[in-house]
Amino acid sequence: MAEEKTDSSGYWKANVRLITGCLIVWAFVSYGCAILFRPLLSGIPVGGTDLGFWFAQQGSILTFIALIFFYAWKMNKLDQKFGLGE
C-alpha cells in the first residue's frame, strides 16, 4: 500500500511539473511575445507583417495547439512509466 502511495505521489508531481512547464510556455508566447515584447519583435518580418503581430494573431494559437499534442505525448509516456498505460 505504501508503494502505491509513493507511485501516485511521484506521478502527480511529474504531472504538475509538466502542466506548469506548459503553462509557462503558453504565458510566455501569448503574453510575452504578443504583448510585452511586441515592440522588440516589430522589426522582424514574417509573412508580410512583423513577428509580434504574428504571435498575437497566429503564433500563440499554433503554440497552444502544439502544447496540446506535446502534453498528450508526454502524458502517455508518463502513464507508461508509472504503469498506468492504456
Buried (B, 14 or more C-beta within 10 A) or exposed (E): EEEEEEBEEEBEEBBEEBEEBBEEBBEBBBEBBBEEBBEEBEEEEBEEEBBBBBBBEEBBEEBBEEBEEBBEEBBEEBBEEBEEEE
